[in-house]
Amino acid sequence: MTWEIVIGLEVHTQLSTNTKIFSGASTAFGAEPNTQADAVSLALPGVLPVLNKGAVERAIKFGLATGSHIAAHSVFARKNYFYPDLPKGYQISQMDLPVVGRGSLTILVEPLSGNAKPYEKTVRITRAHLEEDAGKSVHGAAQGMTGVDLNRAGTPLLEIVSEPDMCSAAEAVAYAKALHTLVRWIGICDGNMQEGSFRCDVNVSVRKPGAPLGTRREIKNLNSFKFMQQAIDYEVQWQIDTIENGGKVQQATILFNPDTGETRAMRSKEDAHDYRYFPDPDLLPLEISPEWIEQVRATLPELPHTKQARYVNELGLSAYDASMLTSSREMADFFETVLAAVPNDAKMCANWIMGEVNAQLNRDGLDMSQSPITAQQLGGILKRIADNTISNSGAKEVFRTMWTEGGDADAIIEAKGLKQVSDSGAIEAIVDSVMAANAEKVAEYRSGKDKLFGFFVGAAMKASQGKANPAQLNEVLKQKLAG
């Protein structure tokens, strides 16, 4: 039986403010438990929340980056439910009137299996609303006890809610990655998933083609793209098996266990009416003027999709290359700095960054911001390839030396004697000597054994100690062997 998969995401993005959304307490990660829990975080009697302007500006920035509607008038609400690490007994969030309304994000989807080609898809964004985070329960803090750390309570979040537009784990992961790139790119979130700065809740349901939407189950708090893919694949199969075996899927909040690769129900899923939303009487409605929006717009950098289009249309790169080079702002900046050294060969720059540089970064467990080689240094290497000072193989030797020891491309080339021979007279002399030493093979080549050409290339390169310009060498060999 054929089934359709329906997926929507709710992404909790921790905003990069220094203080909490409704108080002046620090949001720095890693402090001793409860040392950043002020009177507002503790919900002491008589305290009142004060909205953090920086959190609002970051929400506006996200809305502008996704072409979303920015509400001129929005309202904060109390969302009532009991968590042991939420002292007030309610969370300040937004419901009917969020700060950011409908928008969209276009993603490049790489199928997780098979030979299918990458494809573009636009995912609609329903809303993005501001809210405060809860604290954290620390199980096993003492024998048989659970501790409560309220340092996170009040940390500003932007919850980004998508429409159920995704129909595979590959699409969900691509969307989450694109969001992760975007919020880091525009500087509203550090994107640190291990520290909880970027967390995803995934709503999954299945249905027969053309049927109404099925019952969804929400996988909570996924902080790894790999785990997201595994959790969705397991949950989809579980729902299909349950229905085909005569069972019924119940709406629920579920957790994914990465050790077992399985999902399990945590509690029945609440709906909006269960939370008894009502406007928070301690917070005035939020008014955002057109002038404020324009001030924020002026701070936006060139966005990933705009760069991608420019790389394709102006530099002649493929859509895939453009997407990879804009996977982070650091990567794009690195590429553009390298390109400045060899402005007429964007493809060579892209190949080296996505090939040699990425391979070494992955091997050493580093990200682009930690690269031992700067963009200027790599540009120096590629400049010497472009002007035929060194060959590709010589450039790789320079790169490896520079990665481990540092230094300047020209100095390394000189010290290692890597300059290639481009003098036509010198190359002709090398070819003449190789042909003279292999007269029989020359005769065989001229009698029709074309495959011997590789032998002559290898012999000539060896005779030049690998320094002959390969393109020139090939051309001279073709002329000489043709007789």
Backbone torsions as a table, in degrees:
resi	resn	phi	psi	omega
1	MET	NA	138.9	179.4
2	THR	-88.6	136.6	178.5
3	TRP	-126.5	147.5	172.3
4	GLU	-102.4	139.4	179.0
5	ILE	-102.1	135.3	179.8
6	VAL	-125.0	123.5	-174.3
7	ILE	-133.0	135.5	171.2
8	GLY	-131.7	150.7	-176.9
9	LEU	-119.3	144.8	167.4
10	GLU	-120.0	114.2	-173.8
11	VAL	-110.6	122.5	178.5
12	HIS	-94.9	111.0	-177.5
13	THR	-106.5	117.7	177.6
14	GLN	-77.3	121.4	-176.8
15	LEU	-76.1	148.0	-168.5
16	SER	-86.6	36.5	175.8
17	THR	-78.7	156.4	177.8
18	ASN	-80.1	-20.2	-177.7
19	THR	-126.5	168.7	-174.8
20	LYS	-72.6	169.4	-171.5
21	ILE	-71.6	-28.1	-178.2
22	PHE	-125.2	13.8	178.2
23	SER	-156.7	174.7	-178.9
24	GLY	-92.2	11.2	179.5
25	ALA	-69.6	148.3	-176.9
26	SER	-70.2	149.0	174.6
27	THR	-106.6	9.8	-177.2
28	ALA	-58.4	138.7	-177.5
29	PHE	-83.3	144.8	169.7
30	GLY	93.8	6.6	178.8
31	ALA	-71.7	159.3	176.6
32	GLU	-58.2	144.2	-177.0
33	PRO	-49.7	133.6	172.9
34	ASN	67.1	10.8	177.1
35	THR	-82.1	-10.8	177.9
36	GLN	-117.3	24.1	178.0
37	ALA	-101.3	100.3	-179.2
38	ASP	-88.7	-171.8	-175.9
39	ALA	-60.6	-36.7	179.2
40	VAL	-69.6	-42.9	178.2
41	SER	-60.7	-36.1	-178.6
42	LEU	-83.2	-7.1	-179.5
43	ALA	58.2	42.7	178.3
44	LEU	-67.4	149.9	-177.3
45	PRO	-57.7	136.5	174.5
46	GLY	90.4	-9.9	-179.3
47	VAL	-79.7	151.0	-179.2
48	LEU	-129.0	143.2	178.9
49	PRO	-77.2	146.4	174.1
50	VAL	-128.7	122.5	-172.9
51	LEU	-68.7	135.8	178.7
52	ASN	-81.5	114.9	-178.1
53	LYS	-61.1	-36.8	-179.2
54	GLY	-62.2	-33.8	178.2
55	ALA	-66.6	-40.5	179.2
56	VAL	-64.9	-43.0	-179.6
57	GLU	-63.1	-36.1	177.9
58	ARG	-68.4	-35.9	176.1
59	ALA	-65.7	-43.3	177.7
60	ILE	-60.2	-43.2	-179.0
61	LYS	-59.9	-42.0	177.6
62	PHE	-63.9	-44.3	179.7
63	GLY	-58.7	-42.7	178.6
64	LEU	-65.2	-38.9	-177.9
65	ALA	-68.2	-22.1	-178.9
66	THR	-110.1	12.0	179.4
67	GLY	62.4	29.9	-175.8
68	SER	-88.4	161.8	174.2
69	HIS	-73.7	130.0	174.7
70	ILE	-101.7	120.6	-175.7
71	ALA	-73.2	128.5	175.1
72	ALA	-69.6	-25.4	-177.6
73	HIS	-137.3	118.3	176.8
74	SER	-134.8	162.8	-170.7
75	VAL	-132.6	140.5	172.5
76	PHE	-92.0	144.0	-177.1
77	ALA	-129.3	160.3	173.4
78	ARG	-96.1	126.1	179.0
79	LYS	-107.0	109.2	-168.9
80	ASN	-92.7	118.3	169.7
81	TYR	-164.8	160.9	-176.1
82	PHE	-99.1	122.0	165.1
83	TYR	-125.7	140.1	179.1
84	PRO	-64.5	-20.1	-178.4
85	ASP	-105.4	23.4	175.2
86	LEU	-127.6	87.2	-169.1
87	PRO	-55.8	-33.9	-176.9
88	LYS	-68.2	-24.3	-173.2
89	GLY	85.0	3.3	173.7
90	TYR	-151.2	159.5	177.4
91	GLN	-111.0	135.2	173.6
92	ILE	-83.3	120.0	-175.9
93	SER	-143.1	-162.3	174.0
94	GLN	-132.5	146.8	-178.0
95	MET	-126.0	-84.0	-173.0
96	ASP	-75.1	-29.1	-175.2
97	LEU	-125.5	76.1	179.6
98	PRO	-76.8	162.8	-178.0
99	VAL	-71.3	-30.9	-179.6
100	VAL	-120.8	127.9	179.4
101	GLY	-102.5	-146.5	-170.4
102	ARG	-66.2	138.9	176.6
103	GLY	-156.0	-157.9	179.4
104	SER	-161.9	162.7	177.3
105	LEU	-140.7	124.1	177.9
106	THR	-91.5	130.5	-174.3
107	ILE	-122.7	157.6	172.3
108	LEU	-105.8	117.7	-175.4
109	VAL	-98.6	125.0	173.1
110	GLU	-103.3	110.3	179.4
111	PRO	-53.2	140.6	-174.3
112	LEU	-77.7	-14.8	-180.0
113	SER	-152.6	168.1	178.8
114	GLY	78.7	-171.6	-176.4
115	ASN	-105.7	15.4	-178.8
116	ALA	-63.8	145.3	-178.5
117	LYS	-85.0	154.2	174.7
118	PRO	-58.9	147.8	179.4
119	TYR	-143.4	156.2	179.2
120	GLU	-90.6	148.0	175.8
121	LYS	-148.7	142.5	176.8
122	THR	-102.9	125.2	178.2
123	VAL	-105.5	127.9	-180.0
124	ARG	-79.4	137.9	175.0
125	ILE	-99.9	124.1	-178.2
126	THR	-75.8	-45.4	-174.1
127	ARG	-169.5	163.4	169.9
128	ALA	-142.4	116.2	-174.4
129	HIS	-120.6	150.1	178.1
130	LEU	-82.4	143.7	175.3
131	GLU	-161.4	170.7	177.6
132	GLU	-100.3	149.9	176.3
133	ASP	-84.0	160.0	173.1
134	ALA	-89.4	176.6	174.7
135	GLY	-79.7	-157.3	-175.7
136	LYS	-137.7	129.8	173.7
137	SER	-87.0	129.2	-177.9
138	VAL	-109.4	99.1	-177.1
139	HIS	-74.7	139.7	-179.2
140	GLY	77.1	19.9	178.2
141	ALA	-60.1	-32.0	172.8
142	ALA	-145.8	168.3	-175.5
143	GLN	-55.3	114.5	176.2
144	GLY	72.2	15.7	-176.1
145	MET	-129.5	159.7	174.7
146	THR	-118.9	129.1	177.6
147	GLY	-94.4	160.7	178.5
148	VAL	-122.8	123.3	177.5
149	ASP	-109.9	115.5	-176.5
150	LEU	-98.0	15.6	177.8
151	ASN	-58.9	-37.9	-178.1
152	ARG	-79.5	-19.6	-176.8
153	ALA	-57.6	123.4	-178.9
154	GLY	92.4	-2.1	176.3
155	THR	-62.7	134.5	-176.0
156	PRO	-73.9	131.7	178.0
157	LEU	-123.3	146.6	166.2
158	LEU	-113.6	111.2	179.2
159	GLU	-91.4	118.5	-175.3
160	ILE	-103.8	116.2	-174.3
161	VAL	-109.6	125.6	179.4
162	SER	-97.0	163.3	166.4
163	GLU	-74.7	160.1	179.0
164	PRO	-77.5	64.7	-171.9
165	ASP	-97.3	-6.7	-175.1
166	MET	-98.0	144.0	-174.5
167	CYS	-127.9	19.8	176.0
168	SER	-163.2	162.2	175.6
169	ALA	-62.1	-35.9	-179.7
170	ALA	-61.1	-42.4	-180.0
171	GLU	-68.9	-40.5	179.1
172	ALA	-63.0	-43.7	179.3
173	VAL	-65.5	-42.1	179.3
174	ALA	-62.2	-40.6	178.9
175	TYR	-66.0	-45.3	179.9
176	ALA	-62.3	-41.4	178.7
177	LYS	-65.0	-40.4	179.5
178	ALA	-64.6	-40.3	176.0
179	LEU	-63.8	-43.9	180.0
180	HIS	-59.0	-44.6	177.3
181	THR	-61.8	-45.0	-174.3
182	LEU	-65.5	-46.4	-175.9
183	VAL	-67.7	-31.4	174.4
184	ARG	-73.1	-39.6	-177.6
185	TRP	-59.0	-44.2	-176.4
186	ILE	-90.8	2.2	170.7
187	GLY	77.0	25.1	-179.9
188	ILE	-98.6	-7.8	-177.7
189	CYS	-156.9	142.6	178.9
190	ASP	-80.2	-11.7	174.4
191	GLY	71.1	12.3	-177.2
192	ASN	-74.4	102.5	-175.2
193	MET	-73.2	-30.1	179.4
194	GLN	-67.4	-30.2	-179.6
195	GLU	-92.0	2.4	177.6
196	GLY	84.7	13.7	-178.5
197	SER	-74.5	-18.2	-177.6
198	PHE	-143.1	105.7	-175.0
199	ARG	-128.0	141.8	-175.2
200	CYS	-119.2	134.0	167.4
201	ASP	-107.2	129.4	-174.6
202	VAL	-116.2	120.7	176.5
203	ASN	-93.4	122.9	-174.7
204	VAL	-125.4	133.8	171.0
205	SER	-145.9	163.8	176.3
206	VAL	-129.4	156.1	178.2
207	ARG	-155.7	161.7	172.2
208	LYS	-75.9	148.0	-177.6
209	PRO	-51.9	126.8	177.9
210	GLY	84.9	-8.5	-178.9
211	ALA	-79.8	164.6	174.6
212	PRO	-61.0	163.2	179.5
213	LEU	-58.3	141.3	178.0
214	GLY	-80.3	-179.3	177.9
215	THR	-78.0	129.3	-175.5
216	ARG	-95.1	151.0	170.2
217	ARG	-123.9	140.5	-173.9
218	GLU	-105.6	118.0	176.9
219	ILE	-87.7	118.3	-170.9
220	LYS	-92.1	147.9	164.0
221	ASN	54.5	51.3	174.8
222	LEU	-85.8	123.9	-178.0
223	ASN	-121.1	31.2	178.2
224	SER	-152.9	132.5	178.1
225	PHE	-65.2	-35.7	177.7
226	LYS	-63.8	-45.3	179.2
227	PHE	-65.7	-34.5	178.2
228	MET	-60.5	-47.1	179.6
229	GLN	-61.7	-44.3	-179.4
230	GLN	-64.9	-42.6	-177.8
231	ALA	-64.7	-43.2	-179.8
232	ILE	-64.7	-46.8	-179.5
233	ASP	-59.1	-43.2	-179.9
234	TYR	-66.9	-45.7	-176.5
235	GLU	-64.0	-40.9	178.0
236	VAL	-59.3	-48.3	-179.2
237	GLN	-65.1	-37.0	179.0
238	TRP	-63.3	-44.0	-179.4
239	GLN	-65.4	-42.7	179.2
240	ILE	-62.2	-46.4	-179.6
241	ASP	-61.9	-41.0	-179.3
242	THR	-61.2	-47.1	-178.7
243	ILE	-67.8	-44.6	-177.7
244	GLU	-67.6	-22.0	177.1
245	ASN	-92.4	11.8	175.0
246	GLY	91.5	2.6	179.9
247	GLY	-86.7	-177.8	-179.0
248	LYS	-133.2	132.6	178.4
249	VAL	-78.2	127.6	177.6
250	GLN	-101.2	136.8	177.9
251	GLN	-60.9	128.6	-174.9
252	ALA	-157.8	159.4	168.7
253	THR	-96.3	129.1	-173.6
254	ILE	-129.0	161.9	178.1
255	LEU	-119.1	152.0	175.9
256	PHE	-107.2	131.7	177.5
257	ASN	-102.3	106.8	-177.2
258	PRO	-66.4	-21.3	179.6
259	ASP	-72.2	-35.8	-179.6
260	THR	-101.5	-16.5	-177.4
261	GLY	73.4	21.5	-175.5
262	GLU	-120.5	155.9	171.8
263	THR	-102.2	153.3	176.3
264	ARG	-145.3	146.8	-177.8
265	ALA	-69.8	136.7	177.0
266	MET	-104.0	-44.3	178.3
267	ARG	-161.8	161.6	174.4
268	SER	-66.0	146.7	-172.6
269	LYS	-81.1	127.7	176.1
270	GLU	-79.7	153.7	170.5
271	ASP	-107.2	173.0	-173.9
272	ALA	-56.3	-38.7	-176.4
273	HIS	-67.4	-22.5	178.9
274	ASP	-68.6	-23.2	-177.1
275	TYR	-88.6	-8.6	177.5
276	ARG	51.0	55.4	177.5
277	TYR	-60.8	138.9	166.3
278	PHE	-154.0	153.4	-176.5
279	PRO	-56.9	136.5	179.4
280	ASP	-72.6	119.5	-177.1
281	PRO	-71.4	-12.6	-178.2
282	ASP	-91.5	-5.1	-177.8
283	LEU	-124.6	127.8	176.1
284	LEU	-69.0	154.4	173.1
285	PRO	-56.8	148.9	-178.9
286	LEU	-91.8	120.7	179.0
287	GLU	-108.5	125.3	-179.2
288	ILE	-118.5	116.9	-176.7
289	SER	-84.2	156.3	174.9
290	PRO	-57.6	-34.7	-179.6
291	GLU	-64.7	-40.4	178.9
292	TRP	-63.7	-43.0	179.4
293	ILE	-59.7	-43.3	-179.1
294	GLU	-67.6	-34.4	175.8
295	GLN	-62.3	-41.3	178.9
296	VAL	-69.7	-40.5	-179.5
297	ARG	-57.6	-36.1	-178.1
298	ALA	-66.0	-17.0	-179.3
299	THR	-92.7	-5.7	-177.5
300	LEU	-73.1	136.8	171.8
301	PRO	-79.2	173.5	171.5
302	GLU	-60.3	127.9	-171.8
303	LEU	-82.9	158.4	-176.0
304	PRO	-53.7	-46.0	-176.4
305	HIS	-67.5	-30.3	177.1
306	THR	-70.0	-43.2	176.2
307	LYS	-60.8	-45.0	-178.8
308	GLN	-57.0	-46.6	179.6
309	ALA	-62.2	-39.4	179.5
310	ARG	-66.5	-41.9	179.5
311	TYR	-62.6	-37.0	179.8
312	VAL	-73.9	-49.3	-172.0
313	ASN	-77.8	-36.6	-175.5
314	GLU	-98.1	-31.9	-176.0
315	LEU	-103.3	-10.2	177.4
316	GLY	76.6	18.2	178.3
317	LEU	-79.7	159.1	176.4
318	SER	-74.4	161.2	178.2
319	ALA	-61.1	-35.5	179.4
320	TYR	-66.3	-48.5	179.1
321	ASP	-58.8	-43.8	-179.6
322	ALA	-62.4	-38.6	179.0
323	SER	-66.4	-42.5	-179.9
324	MET	-66.2	-39.4	-177.5
325	LEU	-72.4	-17.1	176.7
326	THR	-108.8	21.6	178.6
327	SER	-69.1	-17.6	171.9
328	SER	-153.2	156.5	179.4
329	ARG	-66.2	-34.3	178.2
330	GLU	-62.9	-40.3	179.3
331	MET	-65.0	-44.9	-179.1
332	ALA	-64.6	-42.5	178.8
333	ASP	-63.4	-40.5	178.1
334	PHE	-60.0	-47.8	-179.5
335	PHE	-59.2	-45.9	-175.6
336	GLU	-68.6	-32.1	176.3
337	THR	-69.4	-41.6	176.5
338	VAL	-62.8	-43.3	-178.1
339	LEU	-60.1	-30.6	179.6
340	ALA	-61.7	-26.8	179.8
341	ALA	-79.0	-32.6	179.8
342	VAL	-134.0	70.2	-171.0
343	PRO	-63.2	-15.6	-177.7
344	ASN	-98.7	8.2	-178.7
345	ASP	-139.1	67.8	-179.6
346	ALA	-62.6	-35.5	-177.9
347	LYS	-65.2	-41.8	178.1
348	MET	-62.4	-43.1	178.8
349	CYS	-60.4	-46.0	-179.4
350	ALA	-62.0	-43.8	-178.3
351	ASN	-62.3	-42.0	-179.1
352	TRP	-68.2	-39.2	-179.2
353	ILE	-69.9	-45.7	-178.3
354	MET	-77.0	-19.0	179.5
355	GLY	-98.1	-86.0	-174.3
356	GLU	-60.2	-48.3	-175.2
357	VAL	-65.2	-50.9	-178.8
358	ASN	-61.8	-38.3	-180.0
359	ALA	-61.8	-43.8	-180.0
360	GLN	-69.3	-39.0	177.3
361	LEU	-61.5	-44.8	179.5
362	ASN	-64.8	-39.9	179.8
363	ARG	-62.2	-39.2	-176.1
364	ASP	-94.5	2.3	178.8
365	GLY	66.6	38.5	-177.5
366	LEU	-115.1	159.5	169.3
367	ASP	-104.8	176.7	-172.6
368	MET	-59.5	-35.9	-178.4
369	SER	-67.8	-14.3	-178.4
370	GLN	-105.0	8.6	-176.4
371	SER	-59.4	128.4	176.5
372	PRO	-64.8	-23.2	178.5
373	ILE	-102.6	127.1	178.0
374	THR	-79.1	164.7	177.4
375	ALA	-62.6	-35.9	178.6
376	GLN	-64.4	-39.2	179.2
377	GLN	-66.4	-43.7	178.4
378	LEU	-64.3	-40.0	176.6
379	GLY	-58.1	-36.6	177.5
380	GLY	-63.2	-38.0	177.1
381	ILE	-66.0	-49.1	-175.4
382	LEU	-66.3	-29.3	176.4
383	LYS	-62.1	-37.5	-179.6
384	ARG	-76.7	-23.3	170.8
385	ILE	-70.9	-45.8	-175.7
386	ALA	-61.8	-35.4	-179.2
387	ASP	-95.7	14.5	174.8
388	ASN	66.6	19.6	175.9
389	THR	-69.3	-39.2	179.2
390	ILE	-132.5	158.8	176.5
391	SER	-86.8	174.3	177.2
392	ASN	-62.2	-41.6	179.9
393	SER	-66.6	-38.5	176.2
394	GLY	-65.0	-38.2	179.1
395	ALA	-63.4	-37.9	178.7
396	LYS	-66.1	-34.4	176.6
397	GLU	-67.7	-40.9	176.2
398	VAL	-61.7	-43.9	-179.2
399	PHE	-59.6	-47.0	-178.5
400	ARG	-63.3	-40.9	178.4
401	THR	-64.7	-45.0	-178.8
402	MET	-64.0	-37.7	-178.8
403	TRP	-62.5	-41.2	-175.5
404	THR	-92.9	-29.0	-173.7
405	GLU	-119.0	-11.0	-175.8
406	GLY	78.3	-167.9	176.2
407	GLY	110.7	177.1	-177.7
408	ASP	-102.4	142.5	-176.7
409	ALA	-56.5	-48.3	-177.1
410	ASP	-62.8	-39.3	179.9
411	ALA	-65.7	-40.6	179.7
412	ILE	-67.6	-41.6	178.8
413	ILE	-59.2	-44.4	-178.6
414	GLU	-66.9	-45.7	-176.5
415	ALA	-64.5	-34.7	-176.5
416	LYS	-96.5	-1.3	178.9
417	GLY	62.9	45.5	-173.1
418	LEU	-97.3	0.9	179.7
419	LYS	-61.3	130.6	-179.3
420	GLN	-86.4	152.7	-179.8
421	VAL	-81.4	118.9	178.9
422	SER	-118.4	1.6	179.0
423	ASP	-72.6	121.1	-174.8
424	SER	-62.2	-37.0	179.5
425	GLY	-64.6	-42.3	180.0
426	ALA	-65.5	-39.7	-179.8
427	ILE	-68.2	-39.4	178.0
428	GLU	-62.7	-38.2	179.6
429	ALA	-65.1	-39.2	178.0
430	ILE	-64.3	-46.7	-179.5
431	VAL	-62.4	-42.4	179.7
432	ASP	-60.3	-41.5	-178.4
433	SER	-68.4	-39.2	179.3
434	VAL	-65.6	-43.1	-179.6
435	MET	-66.5	-38.3	179.8
436	ALA	-65.5	-35.3	-179.3
437	ALA	-78.9	-11.5	-176.9
438	ASN	-133.9	51.5	-175.7
439	ALA	-59.4	-38.6	-178.8
440	GLU	-63.0	-43.4	-178.9
441	LYS	-68.6	-31.5	175.9
442	VAL	-62.0	-43.1	179.2
443	ALA	-63.0	-42.8	179.3
444	GLU	-62.9	-41.5	179.9
445	TYR	-61.5	-44.2	-177.5
446	ARG	-71.3	-16.3	177.3
447	SER	-87.4	-1.2	174.5
448	GLY	125.9	-3.9	-179.4
449	LYS	-85.4	76.8	-174.4
450	ASP	-63.0	-26.0	-176.3
451	LYS	-65.5	-14.4	178.9
452	LEU	-71.8	-9.0	-179.6
453	PHE	-58.3	-39.6	179.1
454	GLY	-61.5	-35.2	177.9
455	PHE	-61.2	-45.3	-177.9
456	PHE	-66.8	-38.3	177.5
457	VAL	-60.6	-47.1	-179.3
458	GLY	-62.6	-42.6	-178.6
459	ALA	-66.2	-40.6	-179.2
460	ALA	-69.5	-39.4	177.8
461	MET	-64.5	-39.7	178.1
462	LYS	-63.9	-41.9	-179.9
463	ALA	-64.2	-30.0	179.8
464	SER	-91.1	5.4	-177.4
465	GLN	59.5	34.1	176.6
466	GLY	76.4	11.0	-172.7
467	LYS	-101.2	-6.9	-178.8
468	ALA	-71.6	140.9	175.7
469	ASN	-64.8	115.2	-173.2
470	PRO	-57.1	-42.8	-177.5
471	ALA	-64.7	-44.4	179.0
472	GLN	-66.1	-40.6	-179.8
473	LEU	-60.9	-45.8	179.6
474	ASN	-60.6	-42.1	-177.7
475	GLU	-65.3	-44.7	179.5
476	VAL	-64.2	-42.6	178.3
477	LEU	-59.4	-44.1	-179.4
478	LYS	-60.5	-43.5	-179.5
479	GLN	-66.1	-45.7	-176.5
480	LYS	-68.8	-42.1	-177.9
481	LEU	-70.9	-25.8	178.6
482	ALA	-68.2	-14.8	177.0
483	GLY	78.0	NA	NA
